[in-house]
Amino acid sequence: MDEKHDQTLAMLNDENHPQQTRTNDNRSPLAKCCTSFLGTLHNNLLLTLTIAGVFLGFLMGFLIRLSEPTSETIMMLSFPGDILMRMLKMLILPLITSSLIT
């Protein structure tokens, strides 16, 4: 394995194999800023999607409230939330019990 590593380093340092560098100096400052911003969003993808989901949820809730939904529609929309809350209660109860015992 060391041999392969040494060969790779020798090839990178050889003049016949120029190192690949990115030259982005010819781009406008706005393009550089946008690329940097999009790179940051990509690096923090979980945070980005969480914030987008929160805003999408607020928007959907606002639009659904304006349409005056029926009781059946409300039941269908609240079902996943009820399942989530029950799941969290099932998770919390053993944690509290074990905490009180210890």
Biopython code that builds the backbone (N, CA, C, O; Angstrom):
import numpy as np
from Bio.PDB.StructureBuilder import StructureBuilder

atoms = [
    (1, "MET", "N", (0.823, -1.189, 0.000)),
    (1, "MET", "CA", (0.000, 0.000, 0.000)),
    (1, "MET", "C", (0.873, 1.262, 0.000)),
    (1, "MET", "O", (0.524, 2.262, -0.628)),
    (2, "ASP", "N", (1.999, 1.208, 0.702)),
    (2, "ASP", "CA", (2.896, 2.359, 0.725)),
    (2, "ASP", "C", (3.481, 2.634, -0.650)),
    (2, "ASP", "O", (3.724, 3.784, -1.014)),
    (3, "GLU", "N", (3.708, 1.552, -1.423)),
    (3, "GLU", "CA", (4.244, 1.714, -2.766)),
    (3, "GLU", "C", (3.296, 2.512, -3.651)),
    (3, "GLU", "O", (3.714, 3.413, -4.378)),
    (4, "LYS", "N", (2.007, 2.167, -3.580)),
    (4, "LYS", "CA", (1.011, 2.881, -4.385)),
    (4, "LYS", "C", (0.932, 4.343, -3.970)),
    (4, "LYS", "O", (0.800, 5.238, -4.805)),
    (5, "HIS", "N", (1.017, 4.564, -2.666)),
    (5, "HIS", "CA", (0.956, 5.927, -2.149)),
    (5, "HIS", "C", (2.159, 6.737, -2.641)),
    (5, "HIS", "O", (2.021, 7.890, -3.049)),
    (6, "ASP", "N", (3.338, 6.113, -2.595)),
    (6, "ASP", "CA", (4.545, 6.799, -3.060)),
    (6, "ASP", "C", (4.487, 7.085, -4.552)),
    (6, "ASP", "O", (4.923, 8.143, -5.005)),
    (7, "GLN", "N", (3.941, 6.130, -5.324)),
    (7, "GLN", "CA", (3.822, 6.340, -6.762)),
    (7, "GLN", "C", (2.877, 7.501, -7.065)),
    (7, "GLN", "O", (3.133, 8.316, -7.951)),
    (8, "THR", "N", (1.792, 7.557, -6.318)),
    (8, "THR", "CA", (0.825, 8.635, -6.520)),
    (8, "THR", "C", (1.452, 9.987, -6.192)),
    (8, "THR", "O", (1.263, 10.954, -6.930)),
    (9, "LEU", "N", (2.194, 10.058, -5.094)),
    (9, "LEU", "CA", (2.853, 11.313, -4.728)),
    (9, "LEU", "C", (3.895, 11.714, -5.757)),
    (9, "LEU", "O", (4.023, 12.891, -6.093)),
    (10, "ALA", "N", (4.645, 10.729, -6.262)),
    (10, "ALA", "CA", (5.655, 11.031, -7.278)),
    (10, "ALA", "C", (5.000, 11.547, -8.550)),
    (10, "ALA", "O", (5.514, 12.460, -9.195)),
    (11, "MET", "N", (3.856, 10.956, -8.910)),
    (11, "MET", "CA", (3.160, 11.379, -10.117)),
    (11, "MET", "C", (2.604, 12.795, -9.956)),
    (11, "MET", "O", (2.603, 13.580, -10.904)),
    (12, "LEU", "N", (2.136, 13.111, -8.757)),
    (12, "LEU", "CA", (1.601, 14.450, -8.525)),
    (12, "LEU", "C", (2.701, 15.504, -8.563)),
    (12, "LEU", "O", (2.468, 16.625, -9.016)),
    (13, "ASN", "N", (3.890, 15.158, -8.096)),
    (13, "ASN", "CA", (4.989, 16.118, -8.062)),
    (13, "ASN", "C", (5.755, 16.198, -9.378)),
    (13, "ASN", "O", (6.594, 17.081, -9.551)),
    (14, "ASP", "N", (5.476, 15.287, -10.306)),
    (14, "ASP", "CA", (6.171, 15.256, -11.590)),
    (14, "ASP", "C", (5.721, 16.435, -12.453)),
    (14, "ASP", "O", (4.552, 16.820, -12.433)),
    (15, "GLU", "N", (6.651, 16.995, -13.199)),
    (15, "GLU", "CA", (6.329, 18.130, -14.066)),
    (15, "GLU", "C", (5.473, 17.724, -15.256)),
    (15, "GLU", "O", (4.752, 18.553, -15.812)),
    (16, "ASN", "N", (5.545, 16.455, -15.652)),
    (16, "ASN", "CA", (4.760, 15.985, -16.794)),
    (16, "ASN", "C", (3.285, 15.811, -16.450)),
    (16, "ASN", "O", (2.445, 15.728, -17.346)),
    (17, "HIS", "N", (2.970, 15.758, -15.183)),
    (17, "HIS", "CA", (1.582, 15.616, -14.737)),
    (17, "HIS", "C", (1.207, 16.867, -13.952)),
    (17, "HIS", "O", (1.328, 16.884, -12.727)),
    (18, "PRO", "N", (0.763, 17.891, -14.623)),
    (18, "PRO", "CA", (0.431, 19.128, -13.897)),
    (18, "PRO", "C", (-0.765, 18.905, -12.976)),
    (18, "PRO", "O", (-1.711, 18.189, -13.302)),
    (19, "GLN", "N", (-0.685, 19.532, -11.842)),
    (19, "GLN", "CA", (-1.784, 19.424, -10.892)),
    (19, "GLN", "C", (-2.983, 20.192, -11.413)),
    (19, "GLN", "O", (-2.863, 21.266, -12.002)),
    (20, "GLN", "N", (-4.137, 19.604, -11.175)),
    (20, "GLN", "CA", (-5.361, 20.256, -11.633)),
    (20, "GLN", "C", (-5.797, 21.269, -10.588)),
    (20, "GLN", "O", (-6.048, 20.923, -9.434)),
    (21, "THR", "N", (-5.881, 22.493, -11.000)),
    (21, "THR", "CA", (-6.349, 23.551, -10.107)),
    (21, "THR", "C", (-7.547, 24.222, -10.748)),
    (21, "THR", "O", (-7.663, 24.301, -11.971)),
    (22, "ARG", "N", (-8.417, 24.694, -9.907)),
    (22, "ARG", "CA", (-9.604, 25.395, -10.398)),
    (22, "ARG", "C", (-9.283, 26.875, -10.484)),
    (22, "ARG", "O", (-8.866, 27.490, -9.502)),
    (23, "THR", "N", (-9.474, 27.426, -11.633)),
    (23, "THR", "CA", (-9.257, 28.861, -11.803)),
    (23, "THR", "C", (-10.610, 29.510, -12.030)),
    (23, "THR", "O", (-11.170, 29.467, -13.125)),
    (24, "ASN", "N", (-11.116, 30.108, -10.970)),
    (24, "ASN", "CA", (-12.421, 30.764, -11.030)),
    (24, "ASN", "C", (-12.261, 32.279, -10.982)),
    (24, "ASN", "O", (-13.221, 32.988, -10.681)),
    (25, "ASP", "N", (-11.086, 32.778, -11.269)),
    (25, "ASP", "CA", (-10.837, 34.209, -11.161)),
    (25, "ASP", "C", (-11.559, 35.014, -12.231)),
    (25, "ASP", "O", (-11.754, 36.219, -12.070)),
    (26, "ASN", "N", (-11.960, 34.363, -13.324)),
    (26, "ASN", "CA", (-12.603, 35.106, -14.403)),
    (26, "ASN", "C", (-14.106, 35.272, -14.191)),
    (26, "ASN", "O", (-14.789, 35.850, -15.037)),
    (27, "ARG", "N", (-14.627, 34.772, -13.070)),
    (27, "ARG", "CA", (-16.059, 34.920, -12.798)),
    (27, "ARG", "C", (-16.337, 36.251, -12.110)),
    (27, "ARG", "O", (-15.456, 36.853, -11.497)),
    (28, "SER", "N", (-17.576, 36.689, -12.229)),
    (28, "SER", "CA", (-17.966, 37.946, -11.596)),
    (28, "SER", "C", (-18.108, 37.740, -10.087)),
    (28, "SER", "O", (-18.273, 36.606, -9.636)),
    (29, "PRO", "N", (-18.047, 38.808, -9.308)),
    (29, "PRO", "CA", (-18.222, 38.680, -7.856)),
    (29, "PRO", "C", (-19.583, 38.102, -7.477)),
    (29, "PRO", "O", (-19.697, 37.373, -6.491)),
    (30, "LEU", "N", (-20.615, 38.427, -8.257)),
    (30, "LEU", "CA", (-21.939, 37.877, -7.970)),
    (30, "LEU", "C", (-21.951, 36.368, -8.166)),
    (30, "LEU", "O", (-22.549, 35.648, -7.367)),
    (31, "ALA", "N", (-21.303, 35.883, -9.211)),
    (31, "ALA", "CA", (-21.241, 34.442, -9.460)),
    (31, "ALA", "C", (-20.459, 33.738, -8.363)),
    (31, "ALA", "O", (-20.833, 32.645, -7.939)),
    (32, "LYS", "N", (-19.373, 34.356, -7.898)),
    (32, "LYS", "CA", (-18.596, 33.774, -6.804)),
    (32, "LYS", "C", (-19.422, 33.708, -5.528)),
    (32, "LYS", "O", (-19.371, 32.722, -4.793)),
    (33, "CYS", "N", (-20.182, 34.766, -5.274)),
    (33, "CYS", "CA", (-21.021, 34.816, -4.078)),
    (33, "CYS", "C", (-22.102, 33.745, -4.135)),
    (33, "CYS", "O", (-22.347, 33.053, -3.147)),
    (34, "CYS", "N", (-22.748, 33.610, -5.288)),
    (34, "CYS", "CA", (-23.800, 32.605, -5.449)),
    (34, "CYS", "C", (-23.244, 31.199, -5.302)),
    (34, "CYS", "O", (-23.870, 30.344, -4.674)),
    (35, "THR", "N", (-22.070, 30.952, -5.878)),
    (35, "THR", "CA", (-21.448, 29.642, -5.766)),
    (35, "THR", "C", (-21.099, 29.340, -4.318)),
    (35, "THR", "O", (-21.298, 28.218, -3.850)),
    (36, "SER", "N", (-20.588, 30.318, -3.616)),
    (36, "SER", "CA", (-20.250, 30.142, -2.207)),
    (36, "SER", "C", (-21.502, 29.873, -1.380)),
    (36, "SER", "O", (-21.497, 29.001, -0.512)),
    (37, "PHE", "N", (-22.571, 30.615, -1.646)),
    (37, "PHE", "CA", (-23.824, 30.439, -0.912)),
    (37, "PHE", "C", (-24.415, 29.061, -1.170)),
    (37, "PHE", "O", (-24.851, 28.389, -0.235)),
    (38, "LEU", "N", (-24.434, 28.633, -2.432)),
    (38, "LEU", "CA", (-24.973, 27.316, -2.761)),
    (38, "LEU", "C", (-24.115, 26.203, -2.174)),
    (38, "LEU", "O", (-24.640, 25.164, -1.774)),
    (39, "GLY", "N", (-22.817, 26.406, -2.119)),
    (39, "GLY", "CA", (-21.935, 25.425, -1.493)),
    (39, "GLY", "C", (-22.215, 25.296, -0.004)),
    (39, "GLY", "O", (-22.202, 24.194, 0.544)),
    (40, "THR", "N", (-22.468, 26.423, 0.647)),
    (40, "THR", "CA", (-22.804, 26.398, 2.067)),
    (40, "THR", "C", (-24.126, 25.681, 2.296)),
    (40, "THR", "O", (-24.249, 24.895, 3.235)),
    (41, "LEU", "N", (-25.115, 25.943, 1.447)),
    (41, "LEU", "CA", (-26.395, 25.246, 1.572)),
    (41, "LEU", "C", (-26.219, 23.745, 1.378)),
    (41, "LEU", "O", (-26.837, 22.949, 2.085)),
    (42, "HIS", "N", (-25.386, 23.362, 0.433)),
    (42, "HIS", "CA", (-25.155, 21.940, 0.171)),
    (42, "HIS", "C", (-24.429, 21.281, 1.345)),
    (42, "HIS", "O", (-24.738, 20.143, 1.698)),
    (43, "ASN", "N", (-23.478, 21.976, 1.948)),
    (43, "ASN", "CA", (-22.750, 21.421, 3.088)),
    (43, "ASN", "C", (-23.642, 21.285, 4.313)),
    (43, "ASN", "O", (-23.407, 20.411, 5.147)),
    (44, "ASN", "N", (-24.647, 22.117, 4.437)),
    (44, "ASN", "CA", (-25.589, 22.076, 5.561)),
    (44, "ASN", "C", (-26.959, 21.633, 5.066)),
    (44, "ASN", "O", (-27.962, 22.298, 5.328)),
    (45, "LEU", "N", (-27.004, 20.523, 4.358)),
    (45, "LEU", "CA", (-28.227, 20.085, 3.694)),
    (45, "LEU", "C", (-29.339, 19.766, 4.691)),
    (45, "LEU", "O", (-30.497, 20.101, 4.440)),
    (46, "LEU", "N", (-29.015, 19.128, 5.811)),
    (46, "LEU", "CA", (-30.047, 18.782, 6.791)),
    (46, "LEU", "C", (-30.701, 20.037, 7.359)),
    (46, "LEU", "O", (-31.925, 20.104, 7.474)),
    (47, "LEU", "N", (-29.900, 21.016, 7.710)),
    (47, "LEU", "CA", (-30.441, 22.276, 8.226)),
    (47, "LEU", "C", (-31.282, 22.975, 7.175)),
    (47, "LEU", "O", (-32.356, 23.496, 7.478)),
    (48, "THR", "N", (-30.798, 22.988, 5.939)),
    (48, "THR", "CA", (-31.523, 23.639, 4.848)),
    (48, "THR", "C", (-32.880, 22.988, 4.633)),
    (48, "THR", "O", (-33.890, 23.682, 4.513)),
    (49, "LEU", "N", (-32.913, 21.659, 4.582)),
    (49, "LEU", "CA", (-34.176, 20.958, 4.357)),
    (49, "LEU", "C", (-35.124, 21.101, 5.543)),
    (49, "LEU", "O", (-36.339, 21.162, 5.358)),
    (50, "THR", "N", (-34.581, 21.155, 6.762)),
    (50, "THR", "CA", (-35.429, 21.341, 7.942)),
    (50, "THR", "C", (-36.106, 22.707, 7.912)),
    (50, "THR", "O", (-37.308, 22.813, 8.155)),
    (51, "ILE", "N", (-35.345, 23.740, 7.618)),
    (51, "ILE", "CA", (-35.921, 25.088, 7.548)),
    (51, "ILE", "C", (-36.925, 25.185, 6.410)),
    (51, "ILE", "O", (-37.980, 25.801, 6.564)),
    (52, "ALA", "N", (-36.607, 24.577, 5.264)),
    (52, "ALA", "CA", (-37.548, 24.582, 4.138)),
    (52, "ALA", "C", (-38.829, 23.840, 4.501)),
    (52, "ALA", "O", (-39.917, 24.266, 4.113)),
    (53, "GLY", "N", (-38.719, 22.742, 5.235)),
    (53, "GLY", "CA", (-39.897, 21.992, 5.663)),
    (53, "GLY", "C", (-40.773, 22.786, 6.620)),
    (53, "GLY", "O", (-42.000, 22.715, 6.547)),
    (54, "VAL", "N", (-40.150, 23.539, 7.515)),
    (54, "VAL", "CA", (-40.918, 24.369, 8.451)),
    (54, "VAL", "C", (-41.694, 25.440, 7.691)),
    (54, "VAL", "O", (-42.883, 25.640, 7.936)),
    (55, "PHE", "N", (-41.030, 26.122, 6.778)),
    (55, "PHE", "CA", (-41.725, 27.154, 5.997)),
    (55, "PHE", "C", (-42.818, 26.550, 5.124)),
    (55, "PHE", "O", (-43.892, 27.135, 4.987)),
    (56, "LEU", "N", (-42.560, 25.395, 4.537)),
    (56, "LEU", "CA", (-43.568, 24.729, 3.720)),
    (56, "LEU", "C", (-44.764, 24.309, 4.569)),
    (56, "LEU", "O", (-45.907, 24.409, 4.123)),
    (57, "GLY", "N", (-44.509, 23.842, 5.784)),
    (57, "GLY", "CA", (-45.596, 23.473, 6.689)),
    (57, "GLY", "C", (-46.457, 24.666, 7.075)),
    (57, "GLY", "O", (-47.684, 24.572, 7.091)),
    (58, "PHE", "N", (-45.815, 25.791, 7.387)),
    (58, "PHE", "CA", (-46.574, 27.007, 7.699)),
    (58, "PHE", "C", (-47.422, 27.446, 6.511)),
    (58, "PHE", "O", (-48.587, 27.808, 6.670)),
    (59, "LEU", "N", (-46.835, 27.412, 5.334)),
    (59, "LEU", "CA", (-47.553, 27.823, 4.132)),
    (59, "LEU", "C", (-48.742, 26.904, 3.861)),
    (59, "LEU", "O", (-49.838, 27.374, 3.556)),
    (60, "MET", "N", (-48.524, 25.596, 3.972)),
    (60, "MET", "CA", (-49.625, 24.653, 3.737)),
    (60, "MET", "C", (-50.727, 24.826, 4.777)),
    (60, "MET", "O", (-51.911, 24.801, 4.441)),
    (61, "GLY", "N", (-50.338, 25.002, 6.042)),
    (61, "GLY", "CA", (-51.334, 25.207, 7.089)),
    (61, "GLY", "C", (-52.154, 26.461, 6.865)),
    (61, "GLY", "O", (-53.369, 26.460, 7.061)),
    (62, "PHE", "N", (-51.494, 27.527, 6.456)),
    (62, "PHE", "CA", (-52.195, 28.777, 6.182)),
    (62, "PHE", "C", (-53.162, 28.614, 5.018)),
    (62, "PHE", "O", (-54.306, 29.062, 5.094)),
    (63, "LEU", "N", (-52.711, 27.973, 3.936)),
    (63, "LEU", "CA", (-53.568, 27.793, 2.761)),
    (63, "LEU", "C", (-54.733, 26.847, 3.043)),
    (63, "LEU", "O", (-55.841, 27.066, 2.554)),
    (64, "ILE", "N", (-54.490, 25.806, 3.821)),
    (64, "ILE", "CA", (-55.575, 24.869, 4.147)),
    (64, "ILE", "C", (-56.601, 25.545, 5.044)),
    (64, "ILE", "O", (-57.802, 25.316, 4.900)),
    (65, "ARG", "N", (-56.133, 26.381, 5.973)),
    (65, "ARG", "CA", (-57.071, 27.084, 6.854)),
    (65, "ARG", "C", (-57.961, 28.044, 6.061)),
    (65, "ARG", "O", (-59.135, 28.215, 6.390)),
    (66, "LEU", "N", (-57.412, 28.664, 5.030)),
    (66, "LEU", "CA", (-58.204, 29.571, 4.198)),
    (66, "LEU", "C", (-59.281, 28.838, 3.405)),
    (66, "LEU", "O", (-60.313, 29.423, 3.078)),
    (67, "SER", "N", (-59.050, 27.562, 3.094)),
    (67, "SER", "CA", (-60.014, 26.817, 2.279)),
    (67, "SER", "C", (-61.153, 26.219, 3.100)),
    (67, "SER", "O", (-62.030, 25.564, 2.538)),
    (68, "GLU", "N", (-61.162, 26.427, 4.408)),
    (68, "GLU", "CA", (-62.198, 25.918, 5.316)),
    (68, "GLU", "C", (-62.408, 24.417, 5.113)),
    (68, "GLU", "O", (-63.406, 24.008, 4.520)),
    (69, "PRO", "N", (-61.470, 23.587, 5.603)),
    (69, "PRO", "CA", (-61.547, 22.138, 5.380)),
    (69, "PRO", "C", (-62.677, 21.489, 6.177)),
    (69, "PRO", "O", (-63.114, 22.009, 7.204)),
    (70, "THR", "N", (-63.136, 20.350, 5.684)),
    (70, "THR", "CA", (-64.176, 19.587, 6.377)),
    (70, "THR", "C", (-63.543, 18.832, 7.537)),
    (70, "THR", "O", (-62.319, 18.766, 7.655)),
    (71, "SER", "N", (-64.388, 18.263, 8.391)),
    (71, "SER", "CA", (-63.866, 17.517, 9.541)),
    (71, "SER", "C", (-63.108, 16.269, 9.090)),
    (71, "SER", "O", (-62.163, 15.843, 9.755)),
    (72, "GLU", "N", (-63.518, 15.681, 7.964)),
    (72, "GLU", "CA", (-62.807, 14.506, 7.446)),
    (72, "GLU", "C", (-61.399, 14.888, 6.973)),
    (72, "GLU", "O", (-60.441, 14.148, 7.196)),
    (73, "THR", "N", (-61.286, 16.036, 6.325)),
    (73, "THR", "CA", (-59.977, 16.502, 5.869)),
    (73, "THR", "C", (-59.074, 16.805, 7.055)),
    (73, "THR", "O", (-57.884, 16.490, 7.027)),
    (74, "ILE", "N", (-59.626, 17.410, 8.090)),
    (74, "ILE", "CA", (-58.851, 17.712, 9.295)),
    (74, "ILE", "C", (-58.361, 16.424, 9.937)),
    (74, "ILE", "O", (-57.217, 16.346, 10.385)),
    (75, "MET", "N", (-59.226, 15.410, 9.983)),
    (75, "MET", "CA", (-58.837, 14.130, 10.564)),
    (75, "MET", "C", (-57.699, 13.492, 9.762)),
    (75, "MET", "O", (-56.757, 12.956, 10.345)),
    (76, "MET", "N", (-57.781, 13.547, 8.436)),
    (76, "MET", "CA", (-56.746, 12.949, 7.591)),
    (76, "MET", "C", (-55.410, 13.689, 7.739)),
    (76, "MET", "O", (-54.348, 13.069, 7.695)),
    (77, "LEU", "N", (-55.465, 14.996, 7.912)),
    (77, "LEU", "CA", (-54.235, 15.767, 8.058)),
    (77, "LEU", "C", (-53.630, 15.636, 9.456)),
    (77, "LEU", "O", (-52.412, 15.726, 9.606)),
    (78, "SER", "N", (-54.451, 15.428, 10.470)),
    (78, "SER", "CA", (-53.936, 15.333, 11.833)),
    (78, "SER", "C", (-53.462, 13.925, 12.185)),
    (78, "SER", "O", (-52.789, 13.747, 13.200)),
    (79, "PHE", "N", (-53.793, 12.928, 11.377)),
    (79, "PHE", "CA", (-53.424, 11.544, 11.669)),
    (79, "PHE", "C", (-51.907, 11.340, 11.787)),
    (79, "PHE", "O", (-51.471, 10.734, 12.766)),
    (80, "PRO", "N", (-51.080, 11.814, 10.840)),
    (80, "PRO", "CA", (-49.624, 11.630, 11.017)),
    (80, "PRO", "C", (-49.079, 12.327, 12.264)),
    (80, "PRO", "O", (-48.162, 11.811, 12.904)),
    (81, "GLY", "N", (-49.619, 13.476, 12.614)),
    (81, "GLY", "CA", (-49.182, 14.171, 13.815)),
    (81, "GLY", "C", (-49.537, 13.404, 15.072)),
    (81, "GLY", "O", (-48.748, 13.359, 16.016)),
    (82, "ASP", "N", (-50.724, 12.794, 15.095)),
    (82, "ASP", "CA", (-51.118, 11.976, 16.237)),
    (82, "ASP", "C", (-50.193, 10.773, 16.392)),
    (82, "ASP", "O", (-49.806, 10.424, 17.507)),
    (83, "ILE", "N", (-49.843, 10.145, 15.282)),
    (83, "ILE", "CA", (-48.934, 8.998, 15.342)),
    (83, "ILE", "C", (-47.569, 9.437, 15.876)),
    (83, "ILE", "O", (-46.973, 8.737, 16.695)),
    (84, "LEU", "N", (-47.072, 10.583, 15.423)),
    (84, "LEU", "CA", (-45.785, 11.090, 15.897)),
    (84, "LEU", "C", (-45.825, 11.358, 17.398)),
    (84, "LEU", "O", (-44.893, 10.991, 18.114)),
    (85, "MET", "N", (-46.885, 11.988, 17.880)),
    (85, "MET", "CA", (-46.979, 12.291, 19.307)),
    (85, "MET", "C", (-47.064, 11.020, 20.141)),
    (85, "MET", "O", (-46.452, 10.945, 21.207)),
    (86, "ARG", "N", (-47.805, 10.023, 19.682)),
    (86, "ARG", "CA", (-47.884, 8.751, 20.413)),
    (86, "ARG", "C", (-46.534, 8.050, 20.436)),
    (86, "ARG", "O", (-46.151, 7.464, 21.449)),
    (87, "MET", "N", (-45.811, 8.109, 19.318)),
    (87, "MET", "CA", (-44.489, 7.495, 19.254)),
    (87, "MET", "C", (-43.531, 8.182, 20.233)),
    (87, "MET", "O", (-42.752, 7.512, 20.911)),
    (88, "LEU", "N", (-43.587, 9.507, 20.306)),
    (88, "LEU", "CA", (-42.723, 10.230, 21.238)),
    (88, "LEU", "C", (-43.070, 9.904, 22.691)),
    (88, "LEU", "O", (-42.177, 9.793, 23.531)),
    (89, "LYS", "N", (-44.354, 9.753, 22.989)),
    (89, "LYS", "CA", (-44.760, 9.376, 24.347)),
    (89, "LYS", "C", (-44.245, 7.990, 24.694)),
    (89, "LYS", "O", (-43.804, 7.755, 25.820)),
    (90, "MET", "N", (-44.296, 7.058, 23.727)),
    (90, "MET", "CA", (-43.794, 5.710, 23.972)),
    (90, "MET", "C", (-42.283, 5.725, 24.189)),
    (90, "MET", "O", (-41.758, 4.872, 24.904)),
    (91, "LEU", "N", (-41.596, 6.652, 23.602)),
    (91, "LEU", "CA", (-40.149, 6.758, 23.757)),
    (91, "LEU", "C", (-39.788, 7.424, 25.083)),
    (91, "LEU", "O", (-38.824, 7.019, 25.733)),
    (92, "ILE", "N", (-40.533, 8.418, 25.485)),
    (92, "ILE", "CA", (-40.219, 9.193, 26.684)),
    (92, "ILE", "C", (-40.534, 8.422, 27.964)),
    (92, "ILE", "O", (-39.775, 8.512, 28.929)),
    (93, "LEU", "N", (-41.622, 7.675, 27.998)),
    (93, "LEU", "CA", (-42.036, 6.978, 29.219)),
    (93, "LEU", "C", (-40.952, 6.048, 29.756)),
    (93, "LEU", "O", (-40.653, 6.126, 30.948)),
    (94, "PRO", "N", (-40.343, 5.171, 28.954)),
    (94, "PRO", "CA", (-39.259, 4.338, 29.506)),
    (94, "PRO", "C", (-38.047, 5.154, 29.957)),
    (94, "PRO", "O", (-37.380, 4.778, 30.921)),
    (95, "LEU", "N", (-37.755, 6.251, 29.286)),
    (95, "LEU", "CA", (-36.623, 7.079, 29.702)),
    (95, "LEU", "C", (-36.868, 7.715, 31.064)),
    (95, "LEU", "O", (-35.965, 7.760, 31.899)),
    (96, "ILE", "N", (-38.072, 8.200, 31.292)),
    (96, "ILE", "CA", (-38.401, 8.807, 32.584)),
    (96, "ILE", "C", (-38.398, 7.745, 33.674)),
    (96, "ILE", "O", (-37.882, 7.981, 34.766)),
    (97, "THR", "N", (-38.970, 6.577, 33.389)),
    (97, "THR", "CA", (-39.029, 5.497, 34.371)),
    (97, "THR", "C", (-37.625, 5.051, 34.766)),
    (97, "THR", "O", (-37.333, 4.913, 35.954)),
    (98, "SER", "N", (-36.763, 4.826, 33.795)),
    (98, "SER", "CA", (-35.396, 4.394, 34.117)),
    (98, "SER", "C", (-34.628, 5.495, 34.836)),
    (98, "SER", "O", (-33.761, 5.202, 35.659)),
    (99, "SER", "N", (-34.926, 6.739, 34.546)),
    (99, "SER", "CA", (-34.269, 7.847, 35.231)),
    (99, "SER", "C", (-34.698, 7.912, 36.693)),
    (99, "SER", "O", (-33.879, 8.201, 37.566)),
    (100, "LEU", "N", (-35.973, 7.646, 36.967)),
    (100, "LEU", "CA", (-36.457, 7.666, 38.345)),
    (100, "LEU", "C", (-35.916, 6.491, 39.146)),
    (100, "LEU", "O", (-35.660, 6.622, 40.343)),
    (101, "ILE", "N", (-35.740, 5.350, 38.501)),
    (101, "ILE", "CA", (-35.243, 4.161, 39.199)),
    (101, "ILE", "C", (-33.783, 4.341, 39.589)),
    (101, "ILE", "O", (-33.379, 3.933, 40.678)),
    (102, "THR", "N", (-32.995, 4.941, 38.720)),
    (102, "THR", "CA", (-31.559, 5.082, 39.020)),
    (102, "THR", "C", (-31.317, 6.229, 39.898)),
    (102, "THR", "O", (-30.171, 6.502, 40.255)),
]
sb = StructureBuilder()
sb.init_structure("model")
sb.init_model(0)
sb.init_chain("A")
sb.init_seg("    ")
for serial, (resi, resn, name, xyz) in enumerate(atoms, 1):
    if name == "N":
        sb.init_residue(resn, " ", resi, " ")
    sb.init_atom(name, np.array(xyz, "f"), 0.0, 1.0, " ", f" {name:<3s}", serial, name[0])
structure = sb.get_structure()
